[in-house]
Amino acid sequence: MEAIKSAFAWNNGGIWMWFICAVSVGCLALLTERVYYIFFKFNTNARQLMDAVQRNVIQNNIDGAVQVCNAARTSAVARVVKAGLGRADRSQLEIQNAIEEATLEVVPEVTRFLPTLASLANIATLLGLLGTIIGLIDSFAALKDAAPDERQEKLSAGIAIAMNTTAFGLIVAIPTLLFHTILSVTAKNILDSIELCSTKVGNLLSQRAK
C-alpha cells in the first residue's frame, strides 16, 4: 500500500506524473465507453435470438422474425440478421449482399478503440520508464556535480522520480491491459456470433425460397 500511495505523490514524481495522469484519463474514458457498448449495447444472447428467428422463418413469419430483431435492435447480431430478413423475398445474392453490408457496418463499431486502449497502456508504461531514466540521470548527476551537503537531497529526489513514475505508469497500464483483454475476448465472441448467425439466416432464407 505504501508503494501505491507514493505513486500519487505528485511532487516526488515530477512532470512525468502529469503526463501519465493524462493518459489514465484517456484510458478511463475509452474503457467506460467500450464497456457500455460491448457488454450492454452490442452484446446479446445470440443463440436465443437465432432460435426465435428460426422458428418464425420456418413458419414463414418474416415479420415475426423481424420483430424479434427489433426487440434487441442495438445488438450487433440482431442488426445483421435483420438486414438479411429485410431482403427475404429477394434473390439469394441480394440477401447475401445485405448481410455483408450490415456486417461491414457493424464490425468496426464493435472493435473501435480496442487497439487504442492497448496503445495507451503501452504509452503509460513507457512514460513511467522514461521518468525512471530521467530520475536515474538526475541521481547520477547529483553524485557527480552537486556539493557534498546537497548530494543526499538531490539523490533522493532523483530516485523518487524514478520509482514514483514507474509505479504510477504500471498502475495505469496493468488494469488497462486487463480490461483490454476482457473486452477483446468479448468483442471476438460477438464477431463470431455475427458470422455464425449471418450464415444461418442466409441458409434459412435460401431454404424458404426453395
LINKA-V415971 format. One record per pair of residues at least 6 apart in sequence whose ideal C-beta (glycine too) atoms are under 6 Angstrom apart, sorted by the first residue. I is the first residue (numbers start at 1). GAP is how many residues later the second one is. Records with the same first field share a line. If there is no record, write none. Layout:
# LINKA-V415971
I=GAP, GAP
This chain:
# LINKA-V415971
3=164
6=158
7=157, 160, 161, 164
9=155
10=7
12=148, 152
13=148, 151, 152
14=147
16=111, 115, 149
17=151
19=108
20=104, 107, 148, 149, 152
23=97, 100, 101
24=148
26=94
27=93, 149
30=83, 87
31=148
34=79, 149
38=145, 148, 149
41=33
42=34, 68, 148
44=28, 31, 33
46=31, 147, 151
50=147, 150
52=16
53=12, 15, 28
56=8, 9
57=8, 147
62=23, 26
65=20
66=19
69=9, 12, 13
72=6
76=30, 34, 114, 118
77=116, 117, 120
79=23, 27
80=22, 23, 26, 114, 118
81=116, 120
83=15, 16, 19
84=11, 14, 15, 117
87=7, 8, 11
88=117
92=114
95=110
96=106
99=99
110=77, 80
111=76
114=70
117=63
118=62
121=52, 55, 56
124=45, 48, 49
125=44, 48
127=42
128=37, 38, 41
131=30, 34
132=30, 33, 34
135=23, 26, 27
136=26
138=20
139=16, 19, 20
142=9, 12, 13
146=8
